[in-house]
């Protein structure tokens, strides 16, 4: 099997021997309910003129009434603009290919039960070139990817589950990725893992479609 087509018969990374704890034997964790009394998305007045304009453009581009991730982080005006630039260095202008980037973001969303990220990046991933079969496969424990993509997903699973990567998994990754790509992968995984945490803790609900 190649790196681009999942094989349903290939064991996934939730099986014993891959360094993951037993509780990682999942298909997809349920998204936890949002806490109450949190900031959530700000009004356009709360975002300020520039951030509100950026949020409105993002909402229109993604076909949403509002873009909650921008409207929430945009409350912190200066932080938001720096965060946008930093995020763009990973997606869409990262060291990894667009399809690999979206595959890994979707895997992080899978492991976290992060419906907000999953909802957006299923659409973005398809636009970037992922097939319907690949998008469906990465959302299963037994994803079926091998080679380069299988190694990348194994690292994502371990980082999300236990905040570390064992030596055997890292050695396999190093067979497929350069040191520069390994750095980019770890930053991508931890960024979207952290974003999933932020959106939950800050009380960002799913975006409504236009």
GUMARLO-893855 format. One record per residue (C-alpha): x, y, z. Coordinates in steps of 0.001 Angstrom, whole numbers, plus 524288, in hexadecimal, padded with zeros to 5 digits. Example, Ala and Ser with C-alpha at 12.3 -4.5 7.8 and 13.67 -1.06 7.14 Angstrom:
residues 2
8300C7EE6C81E78/835667FBDC81BE4/
end
This chain:
residues 210
800008000080000/804F480DBE7FD17/80489819D7805B1/7F88481FC07FF82/7EE70814E58002D/7EA0080F4A80D2B/7E9418009180E33/7DE247FC598172B/7E5357EFAD81A12/7F11B7F67281FD7/7F0DF7F75F82EB2/7EF5D8052A833B1/7F77580C3F83DC7/7EE7B8093F8491A/7F2F87FB30849CA/7FBBF7F5C485476/80A397F76A851FD/80999804FA84C18/80C5A80C66858A5/7FE788114285AC6/7F71780F1E86788/7EB5D806108679F/7E19381147867C6/7E6358151D85A20/7DF298094C8547A/7D4A3811F984E93/7CDB281504841FB/7CB0F823308456F/7C9A7828F285319/7BD3F8308D8555C/7BEF883F3385558/7BD4E843A98637E/7B26884D688665C/7B6A685B928665F/7B802861E5873B3/7AEF686D2E876F0/7B2D687AEE87AD6/7BEA687BA0871C0/7C206886CC86860/7BEAF87FD885BA1/7BE488879A84EFE/7BE8989650850D7/7B5AC8A00984A49/7BB2E8A80983F31/7BC218B38284887/7C3EA8AB3785219/7CD058A6A98474C/7CFDB8B44584257/7CF908B9208345B/7DB228B17882EE4/7D8A68A4868359C/7CA1D8A52C832A5/7CD3C8A74782448/7D68389B9D82441/7CC408933182AF3/7C1BF8975982139/7CA8389412815AD/7CDC5886DB81BA8/7BF76883E681E27/7BBC18873081045/7C6FD87F1A80AB1/7C2E0873398128F/7B443874D58104A/7B10B8777D81E94/7A8D7881ED82502/7B4198849182E41/7C19B87E8C82FB9/7C21887B0C83E0F/7D09E8784183ED7/7D3D2885EE839C4/7C90688C55841AF/7CDED885F584E2D/7DCA3887C884CE2/7DA2C895068469F/7D5E389A30853E3/7E48689B19856FA/7E7318A4E984C3B/7F60A8A4DB84AE6/7F7558967584E22/7ED8A893068437D/7F561899168387A/801F3892A483CDA/7FACF885BE83E4C/7F5A0886E483063/803528889D82B01/808BA87D5D83315/7FD728747882F40/7FF58877A2820E5/80D75872D882191/807BC8655482428/7FB228662681C4A/7FABB86932810F8/8091286D4580F9D/80FA5862658173E/81B4985997814EF/8126884DD8812E1/809CD84BCF806FB/7FC04851308079B/7F60D843A480762/7FF0583E5E81207/7FC6E84A7D81A35/7EDBE848DB8195D/7EEA983A4A81C0A/7F61083CDA8289D/7ECF2847C582CF6/7E18F83E8082B0C/7E89C83403832D6/7EAC983D7683E19/7DC608412883D91/7D910832A783DBD/7E17A82FEF849B4/7DC4D83BB585113/7CE0A839FF84D83/7CF36847DE84859/7C30B8498E84014/7C5F1857CF83CE4/7D3068549383684/7CDAB8484C83043/7C21784F7482A46/7CA7F859EB823FB/7D5EA8519081FB6/7CDD78470681931/7C9D0851BF80FAC/7D74C8580680EF5/7DDBE84AB780D6B/7D53884730801E2/7D85A8542B7FB6E/7E6CC851807FDD8/7E5EF844797F6B9/7E267839FF800B0/7D8E282FEC7FB9C/7CC2B82C7180266/7D20E81F2E805AB/7DE088255C80BFD/7D5BE82ED9813E8/7CD2B823AE818AA/7D8CB81AD981BA3/7E055824A6823E5/7D457825EA82C99/7D5138177B83039/7DDFB810D3839F6/7E1A8806B782FB1/7E512810E782586/7ECE8807F681C88/7F78E811B2818B2/8056980C7D817DC/812A7811D1813E9/814BA8207681564/806B782394818F9/805838183182247/811BE81CC782969/80C9C82AB182A4B/7FF7C8263782F95/8063F81D8A839B4/80D928297B83EC4/8010A8317B83F0D/7F9FB826DA846A3/804B1825CA850CC/806508346C852A1/7F7B98365D85484/7F65E82A9985D8C/8027082BEC8661B/809C08386686264/815C1830C085E1B/81AC2827D28534B/821F781B34855E7/82EFE8185B84F6D/829F880DB48465B/81F368166E840FD/828BA821B483F36/8327C818EB83852/827FE814D582EAA/824448230082C57/8327F82677829CF/832F481C7281EE1/829088248F8174B/82AB7832C181B75/8366283BEE81C09/839DA8427A828E8/8339184EFA823E2/826F7847BA820C3/82724840F682E04/827CC84E2A834D3/81CB38533082C52/814708472082F3E/815FE8482A83DF5/812C2856B283D98/806C98540683538/801B78496983E39/803E3850F284ACB/7FE3E85D6F844F3/7F1598571E84121/7F0F184F4984DBA/7F27085C098552C/7E86B862CE84C9D/7DE9B8580284F88/7E0EE85A7485DFF/7DF898692D85C8D/7D2DD8686D854E4/7CCEC85F5085EEF/7D176866BA86B05/7CD66873DD8654A/7BFFD86E958618B/7C02E86F9A852C3/7B431868D584CF3/7B308862B683F7B/7B18086C8883482/7A47D86DD182DAB/7A49286C8281EF5/79F5E877A7816A6/
end
